[in-house]
Amino acid sequence: MRPVTVTVEAPTFEHHRRALGIGESRPRISWRTTAPAGWTQAAYELRVDDRHHERVTSPDSVLMPWPADELRSRQHASVCVRVTGTDGSSSDWSPVADVEAGLLRPEDWAARPVRAPWAEDADSDDRAPPLVRRDFTVRKGLEHARLYATAHGLYEVEIDGQRVGDDAMSPGW
């Protein structure tokens, strides 16, 4: 009898396409499994930041509970999953997926709202989108940074004239 080959895709979090800056401290985890016809999942293991967590007996793979301590604002975690079938076969660990909590507490928000520097007539169709600019200095040794942005309407972010990200129609509904 040939060994059963089961593979698991990198997990996702709360159905987010990219789980960066999410609003959940305990994001639920989902994954997809590729296996031969008739194979059924009996259990799974989740690994968060290279720490193993106990095996969970369950055939489910959609929106499973977060297995570790709550994420704090701005905290990053790396997660992978391994599954075991009712036949005893196990997959290898999935590829790692990254999740990062956004600003979860009101006191984490230190920004001030920005708006057009002119008075607008809310009933007019002639309103123009404002161009909001801000100078900032990057400290020596900075390796990465996160910009949190939203709008009452749509926005597009540029740094030094270069578009940031590839989202369209941000922030969406």
C-alpha positions as a LaTeX table, in Angstrom:
\begin{tabular}{lrrr}
\hline
Residue & $x$ (\AA) & $y$ (\AA) & $z$ (\AA) \\
\hline
Met1 & 0.00 & 0.00 & 0.00 \\
Arg2 & 1.37 & 3.45 & $-0.97$ \\
Pro3 & 1.67 & 6.10 & 1.73 \\
Val4 & $-1.00$ & 8.78 & 1.65 \\
Thr5 & 0.26 & 12.23 & 0.64 \\
Val6 & $-1.50$ & 15.07 & 2.43 \\
Thr7 & $-0.48$ & 18.72 & 2.02 \\
Val8 & $-1.71$ & 21.78 & 3.87 \\
Glu9 & $-1.70$ & 25.32 & 2.48 \\
Ala10 & $-0.49$ & 28.21 & 4.61 \\
Pro11 & $-3.21$ & 29.17 & 7.08 \\
Thr12 & $-5.35$ & 32.30 & 6.84 \\
Phe13 & $-6.76$ & 34.46 & 9.62 \\
Glu14 & $-10.38$ & 35.64 & 9.87 \\
His15 & $-10.65$ & 35.31 & 6.06 \\
His16 & $-8.24$ & 38.25 & 5.56 \\
Arg17 & $-6.27$ & 38.15 & 2.31 \\
Arg18 & $-3.31$ & 39.65 & 4.18 \\
Ala19 & $-3.51$ & 39.57 & 7.95 \\
Leu20 & $-1.54$ & 42.73 & 8.66 \\
Gly21 & $-2.94$ & 45.32 & 11.04 \\
Ile22 & $-6.02$ & 43.22 & 11.81 \\
Gly23 & $-8.45$ & 44.13 & 14.57 \\
Glu24 & $-8.46$ & 40.82 & 16.44 \\
Ser25 & $-6.27$ & 39.80 & 19.37 \\
Arg26 & $-7.22$ & 36.12 & 18.98 \\
Pro27 & $-7.67$ & 35.67 & 15.22 \\
Arg28 & $-9.36$ & 32.47 & 14.16 \\
Ile29 & $-7.36$ & 30.29 & 11.81 \\
Ser30 & $-8.40$ & 28.42 & 8.65 \\
Trp31 & $-6.51$ & 26.17 & 6.23 \\
Arg32 & $-7.05$ & 24.06 & 3.12 \\
Thr33 & $-5.86$ & 20.50 & 2.76 \\
Thr34 & $-5.10$ & 18.58 & $-0.43$ \\
Ala35 & $-5.47$ & 14.82 & 0.00 \\
Pro36 & $-6.64$ & 11.75 & $-1.92$ \\
Ala37 & $-10.37$ & 11.16 & $-2.28$ \\
Gly38 & $-11.85$ & 9.68 & 0.87 \\
Trp39 & $-9.18$ & 11.07 & 3.21 \\
Thr40 & $-10.66$ & 12.78 & 6.27 \\
Gln41 & $-8.96$ & 15.00 & 8.82 \\
Ala42 & $-9.16$ & 13.68 & 12.39 \\
Ala43 & $-6.92$ & 16.17 & 14.19 \\
Tyr44 & $-4.68$ & 19.18 & 13.76 \\
Glu45 & $-1.78$ & 20.93 & 15.44 \\
Leu46 & $-1.06$ & 24.66 & 15.25 \\
Arg47 & 2.40 & 26.09 & 15.80 \\
Val48 & 2.71 & 29.76 & 16.72 \\
Asp49 & 6.19 & 31.33 & 16.63 \\
Asp50 & 7.86 & 27.90 & 16.66 \\
Arg51 & 6.08 & 26.82 & 19.85 \\
His52 & 4.11 & 23.61 & 19.49 \\
His53 & 0.63 & 23.46 & 20.89 \\
Glu54 & $-1.27$ & 20.35 & 21.81 \\
Arg55 & $-3.03$ & 18.26 & 19.24 \\
Val56 & $-6.72$ & 19.06 & 18.78 \\
Thr57 & $-9.07$ & 16.25 & 17.78 \\
Ser58 & $-11.35$ & 17.82 & 15.19 \\
Pro59 & $-12.24$ & 17.38 & 11.52 \\
Asp60 & $-12.76$ & 21.16 & 11.20 \\
Ser61 & $-10.40$ & 23.55 & 9.45 \\
Val62 & $-12.37$ & 26.80 & 9.19 \\
Leu63 & $-12.16$ & 29.57 & 11.79 \\
Met64 & $-10.52$ & 27.44 & 14.46 \\
Pro65 & $-9.71$ & 29.11 & 17.80 \\
Trp66 & $-6.43$ & 30.96 & 18.34 \\
Pro67 & $-4.21$ & 28.57 & 20.37 \\
Ala68 & $-1.79$ & 31.01 & 22.00 \\
Asp69 & $-1.75$ & 34.09 & 24.20 \\
Glu70 & $-3.68$ & 37.06 & 22.87 \\
Leu71 & $-1.83$ & 39.28 & 20.44 \\
Arg72 & $-1.03$ & 42.77 & 21.68 \\
Ser73 & $-1.33$ & 45.83 & 19.48 \\
Arg74 & 1.27 & 45.72 & 16.70 \\
Gln75 & 2.40 & 42.21 & 17.69 \\
His76 & 3.47 & 39.84 & 14.91 \\
Ala77 & 3.15 & 36.04 & 14.94 \\
Ser78 & 4.05 & 33.26 & 12.51 \\
Val79 & 1.69 & 30.28 & 12.29 \\
Cys80 & 1.73 & 26.90 & 10.57 \\
Val81 & $-0.50$ & 23.84 & 10.79 \\
Arg82 & $-0.12$ & 20.06 & 10.51 \\
Val83 & $-3.04$ & 17.66 & 10.12 \\
Thr84 & $-3.61$ & 13.97 & 10.87 \\
Gly85 & $-6.17$ & 11.82 & 9.09 \\
Thr86 & $-8.57$ & 9.19 & 10.42 \\
Asp87 & $-6.23$ & 6.66 & 8.77 \\
Gly88 & $-3.32$ & 7.88 & 10.93 \\
Ser89 & $-1.48$ & 9.62 & 8.09 \\
Ser90 & 0.00 & 13.05 & 8.87 \\
Ser91 & 0.98 & 15.97 & 6.71 \\
Asp92 & 4.19 & 17.91 & 6.94 \\
Trp93 & 3.94 & 21.35 & 8.52 \\
Ser94 & 2.28 & 23.88 & 6.22 \\
Pro95 & 4.13 & 26.93 & 4.99 \\
Val96 & 4.27 & 29.68 & 7.59 \\
Ala97 & 1.69 & 32.46 & 7.48 \\
Asp98 & 2.18 & 35.80 & 9.20 \\
Val99 & $-0.39$ & 37.70 & 11.21 \\
Glu100 & $-0.01$ & 41.12 & 12.80 \\
Ala101 & $-2.42$ & 42.84 & 15.14 \\
Gly102 & $-3.32$ & 46.42 & 14.42 \\
Leu103 & $-4.05$ & 49.08 & 17.00 \\
Leu104 & $-6.38$ & 47.20 & 19.32 \\
Arg105 & $-6.91$ & 49.66 & 22.19 \\
Pro106 & $-8.17$ & 53.24 & 21.98 \\
Glu107 & $-5.04$ & 54.52 & 23.74 \\
Asp108 & $-2.91$ & 53.07 & 20.90 \\
Trp109 & $-4.30$ & 55.67 & 18.53 \\
Ala110 & $-2.12$ & 58.76 & 18.77 \\
Ala111 & $-2.88$ & 60.37 & 15.42 \\
Arg112 & $-5.06$ & 63.36 & 14.76 \\
Pro113 & $-7.63$ & 63.31 & 11.97 \\
Val114 & $-6.67$ & 65.25 & 8.86 \\
Arg115 & $-9.00$ & 66.99 & 6.46 \\
Ala116 & $-9.04$ & 69.43 & 3.61 \\
Pro117 & $-7.71$ & 72.85 & 4.64 \\
Trp118 & $-10.77$ & 74.53 & 3.09 \\
Ala119 & $-14.44$ & 74.59 & 3.97 \\
Glu120 & $-16.50$ & 72.18 & 1.88 \\
Asp121 & $-20.14$ & 72.19 & 0.92 \\
Ala122 & $-21.30$ & 68.64 & 1.74 \\
Asp123 & $-24.14$ & 68.94 & $-0.80$ \\
Ser124 & $-21.89$ & 69.96 & $-3.70$ \\
Asp125 & $-20.68$ & 67.67 & $-6.47$ \\
Asp126 & $-17.71$ & 70.00 & $-7.00$ \\
Arg127 & $-15.74$ & 68.83 & $-3.99$ \\
Ala128 & $-12.11$ & 67.97 & $-4.72$ \\
Pro129 & $-10.14$ & 65.36 & $-2.82$ \\
Pro130 & $-7.53$ & 66.99 & $-0.62$ \\
Leu131 & $-3.86$ & 66.21 & $-0.92$ \\
Val132 & $-2.58$ & 65.68 & 2.61 \\
Arg133 & 1.16 & 65.82 & 3.16 \\
Arg134 & 3.39 & 65.28 & 6.14 \\
Asp135 & 7.15 & 65.47 & 6.47 \\
Phe136 & 8.88 & 62.92 & 8.66 \\
Thr137 & 12.42 & 61.83 & 9.37 \\
Val138 & 13.48 & 58.20 & 9.20 \\
Arg139 & 15.80 & 57.25 & 12.03 \\
Lys140 & 19.08 & 55.54 & 11.16 \\
Gly141 & 18.79 & 51.75 & 11.44 \\
Leu142 & 15.03 & 51.60 & 10.80 \\
Glu143 & 14.26 & 48.22 & 9.23 \\
His144 & 10.48 & 48.35 & 8.80 \\
Ala145 & 7.51 & 50.55 & 9.60 \\
Arg146 & 3.74 & 50.31 & 9.44 \\
Leu147 & 1.38 & 53.06 & 8.33 \\
Tyr148 & $-2.17$ & 52.84 & 9.66 \\
Ala149 & $-4.57$ & 54.72 & 7.40 \\
Thr150 & $-8.29$ & 54.91 & 6.86 \\
Ala151 & $-10.74$ & 57.42 & 5.48 \\
His152 & $-14.33$ & 58.47 & 5.33 \\
Gly153 & $-14.28$ & 57.80 & 1.62 \\
Leu154 & $-11.32$ & 56.53 & $-0.38$ \\
Tyr155 & $-7.59$ & 57.16 & $-0.11$ \\
Glu156 & $-4.32$ & 56.33 & $-1.80$ \\
Val157 & $-0.98$ & 56.61 & $-0.01$ \\
Glu158 & 2.35 & 57.65 & $-1.53$ \\
Ile159 & 5.76 & 58.05 & 0.05 \\
Asp160 & 8.24 & 60.18 & $-1.89$ \\
Gly161 & 5.89 & 60.01 & $-4.88$ \\
Gln162 & 5.76 & 56.19 & $-4.89$ \\
Arg163 & 2.46 & 54.45 & $-4.29$ \\
Val164 & 2.34 & 52.35 & $-1.12$ \\
Gly165 & 0.71 & 48.92 & $-1.52$ \\
Asp166 & $-1.49$ & 47.68 & $-4.31$ \\
Asp167 & $-4.98$ & 48.07 & $-2.81$ \\
Ala168 & $-7.64$ & 49.77 & $-4.89$ \\
Met169 & $-10.62$ & 51.63 & $-3.44$ \\
Ser170 & $-9.18$ & 51.65 & 0.11 \\
Pro171 & $-10.45$ & 51.31 & 2.74 \\
Gly172 & $-13.40$ & 49.53 & 1.16 \\
Trp173 & $-16.54$ & 48.67 & 3.03 \\
\hline
\end{tabular}
